Amino acid sequence: MKSVRPLLVLAAAAALVAAAPPPAKGASMEIEWELLTAALQGGRNNGYARACDAAPGVKQLTFTVEAAGKKAVTSAPCTAGGNRGVVKISLPEGAGPYTVTAVADGLAKSKSERVKGFTAKDVVHLRIYAEGCDQAACE
């Protein structure tokens, strides 16, 4: 009589492989962003919407996503007259969780909140501060 045990082991292994999530290599997701003045303790003009073309103008935003020591960088235009949008960002290889930050290119003090612990299925809203941020959310 033949043993059925090897077939059961193979079937169980195949089920585990089928249930595993596919690798996220080349994956992407959309996040919402908005450009604001600043988030500085004791500062003035904190949290006001700032148009991309307000002096000094911002033409591009750079988003960095990290997971398990790997990074993916995506750049997106900052349209004149606008201060918010949706960008399709690249995700580093792996299933997450991810952390995302962004800067307004050309503005040395620019900083964003650090959104941590999200997956590709989450809805993410990122605030980017043109004139800096020293709040805990940006660390």
N, CA, C and O atoms as a GROMACS GRO file, in nm:
protein
  556
    1MET      N    1   0.083  -0.118   0.000
    1MET     CA    2   0.000   0.000   0.000
    1MET      C    3   0.088   0.125   0.000
    1MET      O    4   0.184   0.134   0.077
    2LYS      N    5   0.056   0.219  -0.086
    2LYS     CA    6   0.134   0.342  -0.098
    2LYS      C    7   0.098   0.438   0.015
    2LYS      O    8  -0.015   0.442   0.062
    3SER      N    9   0.199   0.516   0.056
    3SER     CA   10   0.177   0.615   0.161
    3SER      C   11   0.117   0.742   0.101
    3SER      O   12   0.160   0.787  -0.005
    4VAL      N   13   0.019   0.798   0.168
    4VAL     CA   14  -0.046   0.921   0.123
    4VAL      C   15   0.022   1.043   0.185
    4VAL      O   16  -0.001   1.156   0.143
    5ARG      N   17   0.104   1.019   0.283
    5ARG     CA   18   0.168   1.128   0.357
    5ARG      C   19   0.246   1.225   0.267
    5ARG      O   20   0.227   1.346   0.282
    6PRO      N   21   0.333   1.180   0.175
    6PRO     CA   22   0.406   1.275   0.089
    6PRO      C   23   0.311   1.362   0.008
    6PRO      O   24   0.339   1.480  -0.014
    7LEU      N   25   0.200   1.308  -0.037
    7LEU     CA   26   0.104   1.388  -0.113
    7LEU      C   27   0.040   1.495  -0.026
    7LEU      O   28   0.018   1.607  -0.072
    8LEU      N   29   0.010   1.463   0.098
    8LEU     CA   30  -0.048   1.562   0.190
    8LEU      C   31   0.051   1.673   0.218
    8LEU      O   32   0.013   1.790   0.223
    9VAL      N   33   0.179   1.638   0.238
    9VAL     CA   34   0.282   1.739   0.262
    9VAL      C   35   0.296   1.830   0.141
    9VAL      O   36   0.305   1.952   0.156
   10LEU      N   37   0.298   1.774   0.022
   10LEU     CA   38   0.307   1.855  -0.100
   10LEU      C   39   0.185   1.944  -0.115
   10LEU      O   40   0.199   2.060  -0.153
   11ALA      N   41   0.068   1.894  -0.086
   11ALA     CA   42  -0.055   1.974  -0.097
   11ALA      C   43  -0.053   2.089   0.003
   11ALA      O   44  -0.093   2.200  -0.030
   12ALA      N   45  -0.006   2.063   0.126
   12ALA     CA   46   0.002   2.168   0.228
   12ALA      C   47   0.103   2.275   0.186
   12ALA      O   48   0.078   2.394   0.204
   13ALA      N   49   0.216   2.235   0.131
   13ALA     CA   50   0.318   2.330   0.086
   13ALA      C   51   0.265   2.415  -0.029
   13ALA      O   52   0.289   2.535  -0.034
   14ALA      N   53   0.195   2.353  -0.121
   14ALA     CA   54   0.137   2.427  -0.234
   14ALA      C   55   0.035   2.529  -0.184
   14ALA      O   56   0.027   2.639  -0.238
   15ALA      N   57  -0.044   2.493  -0.083
   15ALA     CA   58  -0.144   2.585  -0.028
   15ALA      C   59  -0.076   2.704   0.038
   15ALA      O   60  -0.125   2.817   0.026
   16LEU      N   61   0.035   2.682   0.108
   16LEU     CA   62   0.106   2.792   0.171
   16LEU      C   63   0.164   2.887   0.067
   16LEU      O   64   0.157   3.009   0.084
   17VAL      N   65   0.220   2.834  -0.039
   17VAL     CA   66   0.276   2.917  -0.146
   17VAL      C   67   0.165   2.997  -0.212
   17VAL      O   68   0.184   3.116  -0.241
   18ALA      N   69   0.051   2.936  -0.237
   18ALA     CA   70  -0.060   3.006  -0.302
   18ALA      C   71  -0.116   3.115  -0.213
   18ALA      O   72  -0.164   3.217  -0.263
   19ALA      N   73  -0.111   3.097  -0.078
   19ALA     CA   74  -0.168   3.195   0.014
   19ALA      C   75  -0.073   3.311   0.039
   19ALA      O   76  -0.118   3.416   0.084
   20ALA      N   77   0.056   3.297   0.012
   20ALA     CA   78   0.153   3.404   0.036
   20ALA      C   79   0.126   3.521  -0.057
   20ALA      O   80   0.093   3.501  -0.174
   21PRO      N   81   0.141   3.645  -0.006
   21PRO     CA   82   0.119   3.760  -0.092
   21PRO      C   83   0.226   3.769  -0.199
   21PRO      O   84   0.341   3.733  -0.174
   22PRO      N   85   0.192   3.816  -0.317
   22PRO     CA   86   0.292   3.829  -0.422
   22PRO      C   87   0.392   3.938  -0.385
   22PRO      O   88   0.356   4.032  -0.314
   23PRO      N   89   0.515   3.927  -0.430
   23PRO     CA   90   0.612   4.030  -0.400
   23PRO      C   91   0.568   4.164  -0.459
   23PRO      O   92   0.504   4.169  -0.563
   24ALA      N   93   0.605   4.271  -0.389
   24ALA     CA   94   0.561   4.404  -0.430
   24ALA      C   95   0.659   4.471  -0.526
   24ALA      O   96   0.654   4.593  -0.544
   25LYS      N   97   0.749   4.394  -0.588
   25LYS     CA   98   0.848   4.452  -0.678
   25LYS      C   99   0.777   4.527  -0.790
   25LYS      O  100   0.694   4.471  -0.862
   26GLY      N  101   0.811   4.656  -0.805
   26GLY     CA  102   0.750   4.738  -0.909
   26GLY      C  103   0.611   4.786  -0.874
   26GLY      O  104   0.542   4.844  -0.958
   27ALA      N  105   0.568   4.763  -0.750
   27ALA     CA  106   0.434   4.804  -0.709
   27ALA      C  107   0.428   4.955  -0.688
   27ALA      O  108   0.531   5.021  -0.668
   28SER      N  109   0.308   5.007  -0.692
   28SER     CA  110   0.288   5.150  -0.668
   28SER      C  111   0.153   5.169  -0.601
   28SER      O  112   0.071   5.078  -0.594
   29MET      N  113   0.131   5.290  -0.552
   29MET     CA  114   0.003   5.326  -0.495
   29MET      C  115  -0.014   5.477  -0.506
   29MET      O  116   0.084   5.549  -0.529
   30GLU      N  117  -0.135   5.524  -0.491
   30GLU     CA  118  -0.160   5.668  -0.495
   30GLU      C  119  -0.172   5.723  -0.354
   30GLU      O  120  -0.232   5.660  -0.267
   31ILE      N  121  -0.114   5.841  -0.332
   31ILE     CA  122  -0.133   5.910  -0.206
   31ILE      C  123  -0.179   6.052  -0.236
   31ILE      O  124  -0.147   6.109  -0.340
   32GLU      N  125  -0.254   6.108  -0.142
   32GLU     CA  126  -0.298   6.246  -0.152
   32GLU      C  127  -0.193   6.333  -0.082
   32GLU      O  128  -0.137   6.293   0.020
   33TRP      N  129  -0.168   6.452  -0.136
   33TRP     CA  130  -0.073   6.543  -0.073
   33TRP      C  131  -0.131   6.683  -0.074
   33TRP      O  132  -0.216   6.717  -0.156
   34GLU      N  133  -0.082   6.764   0.021
   34GLU     CA  134  -0.116   6.906   0.020
   34GLU      C  135   0.005   6.986   0.066
   34GLU      O  136   0.079   6.943   0.155
   35LEU      N  137   0.025   7.102   0.006
   35LEU     CA  138   0.137   7.190   0.037
   35LEU      C  139   0.088   7.300   0.130
   35LEU      O  140  -0.007   7.372   0.097
   36LEU      N  141   0.153   7.311   0.246
   36LEU     CA  142   0.116   7.410   0.347
   36LEU      C  143   0.236   7.498   0.378
   36LEU      O  144   0.348   7.467   0.338
   37THR      N  145   0.212   7.610   0.448
   37THR     CA  146   0.320   7.702   0.480
   37THR      C  147   0.422   7.639   0.574
   37THR      O  148   0.535   7.612   0.533
   38ALA      N  149   0.383   7.614   0.701
   38ALA     CA  150   0.477   7.561   0.799
   38ALA      C  151   0.403   7.497   0.916
   38ALA      O  152   0.283   7.513   0.932
   39ALA      N  153   0.478   7.423   0.996
   39ALA     CA  154   0.429   7.367   1.122
   39ALA      C  155   0.542   7.384   1.222
   39ALA      O  156   0.612   7.288   1.257
   40LEU      N  157   0.561   7.507   1.269
   40LEU     CA  158   0.671   7.541   1.358
   40LEU      C  159   0.616   7.582   1.494
   40LEU      O  160   0.522   7.662   1.503
   41GLN      N  161   0.674   7.528   1.600
   41GLN     CA  162   0.629   7.565   1.734
   41GLN      C  163   0.654   7.713   1.755
   41GLN      O  164   0.766   7.761   1.734
   42GLY      N  165   0.551   7.786   1.796
   42GLY     CA  166   0.564   7.929   1.819
   42GLY      C  167   0.576   8.010   1.691
   42GLY      O  168   0.600   8.130   1.695
   43GLY      N  169   0.559   7.945   1.577
   43GLY     CA  170   0.572   8.015   1.450
   43GLY      C  171   0.442   8.083   1.408
   43GLY      O  172   0.336   8.053   1.462
   44ARG      N  173   0.452   8.173   1.314
   44ARG     CA  174   0.333   8.238   1.258
   44ARG      C  175   0.308   8.179   1.121
   44ARG      O  176   0.397   8.119   1.061
   45ASN      N  177   0.189   8.196   1.071
   45ASN     CA  178   0.150   8.145   0.939
   45ASN      C  179   0.160   7.994   0.931
   45ASN      O  180   0.195   7.940   0.826
   46ASN      N  181   0.131   7.926   1.040
   46ASN     CA  182   0.136   7.780   1.041
   46ASN      C  183   0.013   7.719   0.977
   46ASN      O  184  -0.100   7.762   1.005
   47GLY      N  185   0.034   7.619   0.891
   47GLY     CA  186  -0.075   7.539   0.840
   47GLY      C  187  -0.164   7.599   0.734
   47GLY      O  188  -0.268   7.542   0.703
   48TYR      N  189  -0.126   7.711   0.678
   48TYR     CA  190  -0.208   7.771   0.572
   48TYR      C  191  -0.172   7.708   0.438
   48TYR      O  192  -0.057   7.671   0.414
   49ALA      N  193  -0.271   7.695   0.354
   49ALA     CA  194  -0.247   7.643   0.219
   49ALA      C  195  -0.148   7.735   0.148
   49ALA      O  196  -0.154   7.857   0.163
   50ARG      N  197  -0.058   7.676   0.072
   50ARG     CA  198   0.042   7.753  -0.002
   50ARG      C  199   0.041   7.705  -0.145
   50ARG      O  200   0.060   7.586  -0.172
   51ALA      N  201   0.019   7.795  -0.236
   51ALA     CA  202   0.018   7.761  -0.379
   51ALA      C  203   0.160   7.725  -0.423
   51ALA      O  204   0.258   7.782  -0.375
   52CYS      N  205   0.168   7.632  -0.514
   52CYS     CA  206   0.299   7.588  -0.566
   52CYS      C  207   0.379   7.702  -0.626
   52CYS      O  208   0.501   7.703  -0.618
   53ASP      N  209   0.311   7.798  -0.688
   53ASP     CA  210   0.382   7.907  -0.754
   53ASP      C  211   0.398   8.031  -0.667
   53ASP      O  212   0.443   8.135  -0.716
   54ALA      N  213   0.363   8.024  -0.537
   54ALA     CA  214   0.386   8.137  -0.447
   54ALA      C  215   0.538   8.151  -0.430
   54ALA      O  216   0.610   8.052  -0.428
   55ALA      N  217   0.584   8.276  -0.419
   55ALA     CA  218   0.729   8.299  -0.411
   55ALA      C  219   0.786   8.244  -0.281
   55ALA      O  220   0.726   8.265  -0.176
   56PRO      N  221   0.899   8.176  -0.282
   56PRO     CA  222   0.961   8.120  -0.402
   56PRO      C  223   0.882   7.999  -0.451
   56PRO      O  224   0.833   7.918  -0.372
   57GLY      N  225   0.871   7.989  -0.581
   57GLY     CA  226   0.789   7.886  -0.642
   57GLY      C  227   0.843   7.744  -0.626
   57GLY      O  228   0.964   7.722  -0.615
   58VAL      N  229   0.751   7.650  -0.626
   58VAL     CA  230   0.786   7.508  -0.619
   58VAL      C  231   0.737   7.444  -0.747
   58VAL      O  232   0.618   7.449  -0.778
   59LYS      N  233   0.826   7.384  -0.822
   59LYS     CA  234   0.787   7.318  -0.946
   59LYS      C  235   0.775   7.166  -0.931
   59LYS      O  236   0.707   7.100  -1.009
   60GLN      N  237   0.842   7.111  -0.829
   60GLN     CA  238   0.845   6.966  -0.816
   60GLN      C  239   0.848   6.925  -0.669
   60GLN      O  240   0.906   6.994  -0.585
   61LEU      N  241   0.786   6.811  -0.640
   61LEU     CA  242   0.788   6.750  -0.508
   61LEU      C  243   0.856   6.614  -0.521
   61LEU      O  244   0.841   6.546  -0.622
   62THR      N  245   0.932   6.576  -0.418
   62THR     CA  246   0.998   6.447  -0.419
   62THR      C  247   0.950   6.366  -0.299
   62THR      O  248   0.960   6.409  -0.185
   63PHE      N  249   0.899   6.246  -0.328
   63PHE     CA  250   0.844   6.156  -0.227
   63PHE      C  251   0.941   6.039  -0.209
   63PHE      O  252   0.988   5.982  -0.307
   64THR      N  253   0.971   6.004  -0.083
   64THR     CA  254   1.057   5.891  -0.052
   64THR      C  255   0.978   5.791   0.032
   64THR      O  256   0.923   5.827   0.136
   65VAL      N  257   0.974   5.667  -0.013
   65VAL     CA  258   0.906   5.560   0.059
   65VAL      C  259   1.012   5.460   0.104
   65VAL      O  260   1.098   5.420   0.025
   66GLU      N  261   1.005   5.420   0.231
   66GLU     CA  262   1.101   5.325   0.286
   66GLU      C  263   1.029   5.204   0.344
   66GLU      O  264   0.918   5.216   0.397
   67ALA      N  265   1.094   5.088   0.335
   67ALA     CA  266   1.044   4.965   0.398
   67ALA      C  267   1.162   4.870   0.411
   67ALA      O  268   1.231   4.842   0.313
   68ALA      N  269   1.183   4.820   0.530
   68ALA     CA  270   1.286   4.718   0.556
   68ALA      C  271   1.422   4.756   0.496
   68ALA      O  272   1.490   4.673   0.436
   69GLY      N  273   1.462   4.882   0.514
   69GLY     CA  274   1.593   4.926   0.467
   69GLY      C  275   1.602   4.957   0.318
   69GLY      O  276   1.709   4.993   0.270
   70LYS      N  277   1.492   4.943   0.245
   70LYS     CA  278   1.491   4.974   0.101
   70LYS      C  279   1.414   5.102   0.077
   70LYS      O  280   1.321   5.134   0.152
   71LYS      N  281   1.452   5.176  -0.027
   71LYS     CA  282   1.388   5.304  -0.058
   71LYS      C  283   1.341   5.307  -0.204
   71LYS      O  284   1.398   5.242  -0.291
   72ALA      N  285   1.236   5.385  -0.226
   72ALA     CA  286   1.191   5.417  -0.362
   72ALA      C  287   1.160   5.566  -0.363
   72ALA      O  288   1.096   5.617  -0.271
   73VAL      N  289   1.205   5.635  -0.466
   73VAL     CA  290   1.186   5.779  -0.477
   73VAL      C  291   1.102   5.809  -0.600
   73VAL      O  292   1.125   5.754  -0.708
   74THR      N  293   1.002   5.898  -0.583
   74THR     CA  294   0.915   5.939  -0.692
   74THR      C  295   0.907   6.091  -0.693
   74THR      O  296   0.887   6.152  -0.587
   75SER      N  297   0.921   6.152  -0.808
   75SER     CA  298   0.904   6.297  -0.821
   75SER      C  299   0.774   6.326  -0.893
   75SER      O  300   0.730   6.249  -0.978
   76ALA      N  301   0.712   6.438  -0.856
   76ALA     CA  302   0.584   6.477  -0.916
   76ALA      C  303   0.581   6.628  -0.932
   76ALA      O  304   0.638   6.700  -0.851
   77PRO      N  305   0.514   6.676  -1.037
   77PRO     CA  306   0.505   6.821  -1.055
   77PRO      C  307   0.415   6.886  -0.950
   77PRO      O  308   0.320   6.824  -0.901
   78CYS      N  309   0.446   7.009  -0.918
   78CYS     CA  310   0.363   7.091  -0.830
   78CYS      C  311   0.306   7.200  -0.921
   78CYS      O  312   0.376   7.296  -0.955
   79THR      N  313   0.182   7.186  -0.959
   79THR     CA  314   0.122   7.272  -1.063
   79THR      C  315   0.095   7.415  -1.015
   79THR      O  316   0.047   7.436  -0.904
   80ALA      N  317   0.127   7.511  -1.100
   80ALA     CA  318   0.105   7.651  -1.068
   80ALA      C  319  -0.040   7.674  -1.026
   80ALA      O  320  -0.133   7.626  -1.090
   81GLY      N  321  -0.057   7.747  -0.916
   81GLY     CA  322  -0.190   7.778  -0.866
   81GLY      C  323  -0.248   7.669  -0.777
   81GLY      O  324  -0.346   7.693  -0.706
   82GLY      N  325  -0.190   7.550  -0.780
   82GLY     CA  326  -0.241   7.439  -0.699
   82GLY      C  327  -0.165   7.424  -0.569
   82GLY      O  328  -0.053   7.474  -0.556
   83ASN      N  329  -0.226   7.356  -0.474
   83ASN     CA  330  -0.157   7.327  -0.349
   83ASN      C  331  -0.190   7.186  -0.298
   83ASN      O  332  -0.156   7.153  -0.185
   84ARG      N  333  -0.254   7.105  -0.381
   84ARG     CA  334  -0.285   6.968  -0.343
   84ARG      C  335  -0.298   6.882  -0.466
   84ARG      O  336  -0.314   6.932  -0.578
   85GLY      N  337  -0.291   6.753  -0.445
   85GLY     CA  338  -0.304   6.663  -0.558
   85GLY      C  339  -0.294   6.518  -0.514
   85GLY      O  340  -0.291   6.486  -0.396
   86VAL      N  341  -0.288   6.432  -0.612
   86VAL     CA  342  -0.272   6.289  -0.591
   86VAL      C  343  -0.153   6.247  -0.676
   86VAL      O  344  -0.143   6.285  -0.793
   87VAL      N  345  -0.065   6.168  -0.619
   87VAL     CA  346   0.053   6.123  -0.691
   87VAL      C  347   0.062   5.971  -0.680
   87VAL      O  348   0.034   5.913  -0.576
   88LYS      N  349   0.103   5.909  -0.789
   88LYS     CA  350   0.127   5.764  -0.790
   88LYS      C  351   0.272   5.745  -0.752
   88LYS      O  352   0.362   5.785  -0.826
   89ILE      N  353   0.296   5.683  -0.636
   89ILE     CA  354   0.432   5.664  -0.587
   89ILE      C  355   0.477   5.520  -0.605
   89ILE      O  356   0.397   5.427  -0.598
   90SER      N  357   0.606   5.503  -0.629
   90SER     CA  358   0.665   5.370  -0.637
   90SER      C  359   0.686   5.318  -0.496
   90SER      O  360   0.715   5.395  -0.405
   91LEU      N  361   0.672   5.188  -0.479
   91LEU     CA  362   0.696   5.125  -0.350
   91LEU      C  363   0.822   5.039  -0.359
   91LEU      O  364   0.844   4.973  -0.460
   92PRO      N  365   0.904   5.040  -0.253
   92PRO     CA  366   1.021   4.953  -0.256
   92PRO      C  367   0.979   4.807  -0.251
   92PRO      O  368   0.868   4.774  -0.208
   93GLU      N  369   1.067   4.720  -0.294
   93GLU     CA  370   1.038   4.577  -0.294
   93GLU      C  371   1.008   4.530  -0.152
   93GLU      O  372   1.077   4.569  -0.058
   94GLY      N  373   0.907   4.448  -0.138
   94GLY     CA  374   0.864   4.399  -0.008
   94GLY      C  375   0.719   4.435   0.018
   94GLY      O  376   0.661   4.516  -0.054
   95ALA      N  377   0.663   4.376   0.119
   95ALA     CA  378   0.520   4.394   0.145
   95ALA      C  379   0.488   4.506   0.242
   95ALA      O  380   0.371   4.527   0.273
   96GLY      N  381   0.587   4.577   0.291
   96GLY     CA  382   0.561   4.684   0.387
   96GLY      C  383   0.567   4.627   0.528
   96GLY      O  384   0.604   4.511   0.546
   97PRO      N  385   0.532   4.704   0.628
   97PRO     CA  386   0.471   4.836   0.621
   97PRO      C  387   0.572   4.941   0.571
   97PRO      O  388   0.693   4.925   0.582
   98TYR      N  389   0.515   5.048   0.518
   98TYR     CA  390   0.595   5.153   0.455
   98TYR      C  391   0.593   5.281   0.539
   98TYR      O  392   0.505   5.301   0.623
   99THR      N  393   0.692   5.367   0.514
   99THR     CA  394   0.699   5.502   0.570
   99THR      C  395   0.723   5.596   0.452
   99THR      O  396   0.807   5.568   0.367
  100VAL      N  397   0.649   5.708   0.448
  100VAL     CA  398   0.665   5.804   0.338
  100VAL      C  399   0.692   5.943   0.393
  100VAL      O  400   0.635   5.984   0.494
  101THR      N  401   0.781   6.015   0.324
  101THR     CA  402   0.809   6.156   0.350
  101THR      C  403   0.819   6.226   0.216
  101THR      O  404   0.827   6.162   0.111
  102ALA      N  405   0.818   6.359   0.219
  102ALA     CA  406   0.831   6.435   0.095
  102ALA      C  407   0.895   6.570   0.123
  102ALA      O  408   0.894   6.619   0.236
  103VAL      N  409   0.950   6.630   0.018
  103VAL     CA  410   1.004   6.766   0.025
  103VAL      C  411   0.962   6.841  -0.100
  103VAL      O  412   0.934   6.782  -0.204
  104ALA      N  413   0.957   6.973  -0.085
  104ALA     CA  414   0.935   7.061  -0.199
  104ALA      C  415   1.075   7.094  -0.252
  104ALA      O  416   1.153   7.161  -0.184
  105ASP      N  417   1.105   7.049  -0.372
  105ASP     CA  418   1.238   7.069  -0.429
  105ASP      C  419   1.272   7.218  -0.437
  105ASP      O  420   1.190   7.300  -0.478
  106GLY      N  421   1.395   7.250  -0.398
  106GLY     CA  422   1.443   7.388  -0.407
  106GLY      C  423   1.418   7.469  -0.281
  106GLY      O  424   1.464   7.583  -0.272
  107LEU      N  425   1.345   7.415  -0.183
  107LEU     CA  426   1.321   7.487  -0.058
  107LEU      C  427   1.393   7.411   0.054
  107LEU      O  428   1.349   7.305   0.097
  108ALA      N  429   1.505   7.469   0.101
  108ALA     CA  430   1.592   7.400   0.196
  108ALA      C  431   1.522   7.360   0.326
  108ALA      O  432   1.555   7.257   0.383
  109LYS      N  433   1.426   7.439   0.372
  109LYS     CA  434   1.359   7.409   0.499
  109LYS      C  435   1.239   7.317   0.483
  109LYS      O  436   1.179   7.275   0.582
  110SER      N  437   1.205   7.285   0.362
  110SER     CA  438   1.087   7.203   0.336
  110SER      C  439   1.096   7.068   0.404
  110SER      O  440   1.203   7.006   0.408
  111LYS      N  441   0.983   7.023   0.457
  111LYS     CA  442   0.977   6.896   0.528
  111LYS      C  443   0.831   6.851   0.530
  111LYS      O  444   0.740   6.933   0.518
  112SER      N  445   0.809   6.724   0.546
  112SER     CA  446   0.672   6.674   0.553
  112SER      C  447   0.652   6.595   0.681
  112SER      O  448   0.746   6.566   0.755
  113GLU      N  449   0.526   6.563   0.704
  113GLU     CA  450   0.497   6.467   0.809
  113GLU      C  451   0.560   6.336   0.767
  113GLU      O  452   0.584   6.313   0.649
  114ARG      N  453   0.587   6.250   0.863
  114ARG     CA  454   0.640   6.116   0.836
  114ARG      C  455   0.525   6.020   0.863
  114ARG      O  456   0.491   5.993   0.979
  115VAL      N  457   0.464   5.969   0.755
  115VAL     CA  458   0.352   5.876   0.770
  115VAL      C  459   0.410   5.736   0.776
  115VAL      O  460   0.474   5.691   0.681
  116LYS      N  461   0.387   5.668   0.889
  116LYS     CA  462   0.449   5.537   0.913
  116LYS      C  463   0.346   5.426   0.918
  116LYS      O  464   0.229   5.449   0.950
  117GLY      N  465   0.392   5.306   0.886
  117GLY     CA  466   0.314   5.185   0.910
  117GLY      C  467   0.198   5.159   0.816
  117GLY      O  468   0.105   5.088   0.854
  118PHE      N  469   0.201   5.213   0.696
  118PHE     CA  470   0.091   5.188   0.604
  118PHE      C  471   0.126   5.078   0.504
  118PHE      O  472   0.243   5.045   0.485
  119THR      N  473   0.025   5.022   0.442
  119THR     CA  474   0.044   4.922   0.338
  119THR      C  475  -0.010   4.977   0.208
  119THR      O  476  -0.068   5.086   0.205
  120ALA      N  477   0.008   4.905   0.100
  120ALA     CA  478  -0.036   4.950  -0.031
  120ALA      C  479  -0.188   4.963  -0.040
  120ALA      O  480  -0.239   5.027  -0.133
  121LYS      N  481  -0.262   4.904   0.053
  121LYS     CA  482  -0.408   4.911   0.050
  121LYS      C  483  -0.464   5.030   0.127
  121LYS      O  484  -0.583   5.059   0.117
  122ASP      N  485  -0.380   5.101   0.204
  122ASP     CA  486  -0.426   5.212   0.287
  122ASP      C  487  -0.442   5.341   0.207
  122ASP      O  488  -0.381   5.358   0.102
  123VAL      N  489  -0.525   5.430   0.259
  123VAL     CA  490  -0.540   5.564   0.204
  123VAL      C  491  -0.446   5.654   0.284
  123VAL      O  492  -0.458   5.661   0.407
  124VAL      N  493  -0.354   5.722   0.216
  124VAL     CA  494  -0.254   5.805   0.284
  124VAL      C  495  -0.270   5.950   0.240
  124VAL      O  496  -0.283   5.979   0.121
  125HIS      N  497  -0.270   6.040   0.340
  125HIS     CA  498  -0.275   6.184   0.314
  125HIS      C  499  -0.149   6.244   0.376
  125HIS      O  500  -0.125   6.230   0.496
  126LEU      N  501  -0.068   6.312   0.294
  126LEU     CA  502   0.061   6.364   0.338
  126LEU      C  503   0.062   6.516   0.331
  126LEU      O  504   0.032   6.574   0.227
  127ARG      N  505   0.097   6.581   0.443
  127ARG     CA  506   0.110   6.727   0.448
  127ARG      C  507   0.258   6.762   0.430
  127ARG      O  508   0.345   6.711   0.502
  128ILE      N  509   0.285   6.848   0.332
  128ILE     CA  510   0.422   6.893   0.303
  128ILE      C  511   0.430   7.040   0.343
  128ILE      O  512   0.347   7.121   0.300
  129TYR      N  513   0.529   7.074   0.424
  129TYR     CA  514   0.543   7.212   0.476
  129TYR      C  515   0.659   7.281   0.404
  129TYR      O  516   0.774   7.240   0.418
  130ALA      N  517   0.629   7.385   0.328
  130ALA     CA  518   0.728   7.455   0.247
  130ALA      C  519   0.833   7.525   0.333
  130ALA      O  520   0.950   7.532   0.294
  131GLU      N  521   0.792   7.577   0.449
  131GLU     CA  522   0.883   7.656   0.531
  131GLU      C  523   0.930   7.583   0.656
  131GLU      O  524   0.983   7.645   0.748
  132GLY      N  525   0.912   7.452   0.660
  132GLY     CA  526   0.965   7.371   0.769
  132GLY      C  527   0.861   7.317   0.864
  132GLY      O  528   0.746   7.360   0.866
  133CYS      N  529   0.906   7.222   0.945
  133CYS     CA  530   0.822   7.157   1.043
  133CYS      C  531   0.910   7.105   1.156
  133CYS      O  532   1.005   7.031   1.133
  134ASP      N  533   0.877   7.145   1.280
  134ASP     CA  534   0.950   7.092   1.395
  134ASP      C  535   0.856   7.017   1.489
  134ASP      O  536   0.888   6.998   1.607
  135GLN      N  537   0.742   6.976   1.439
  135GLN     CA  538   0.644   6.901   1.517
  135GLN      C  539   0.683   6.753   1.521
  135GLN      O  540   0.758   6.706   1.436
  136ALA      N  541   0.632   6.682   1.621
  136ALA     CA  542   0.663   6.539   1.636
  136ALA      C  543   0.623   6.458   1.513
  136ALA      O  544   0.690   6.360   1.479
  137ALA      N  545   0.516   6.497   1.445
  137ALA     CA  546   0.469   6.423   1.326
  137ALA      C  547   0.571   6.427   1.211
  137ALA      O  548   0.565   6.344   1.121
  138CYS      N  549   0.662   6.522   1.215
  138CYS     CA  550   0.760   6.536   1.106
  138CYS      C  551   0.893   6.469   1.139
  138CYS      O  552   0.983   6.466   1.055
  139GLU      N  553   0.907   6.416   1.257
  139GLU     CA  554   1.033   6.354   1.298
  139GLU      C  555   1.038   6.210   1.259
  139GLU      O  556   1.138   6.142   1.286
   0.00000   0.00000   0.00000
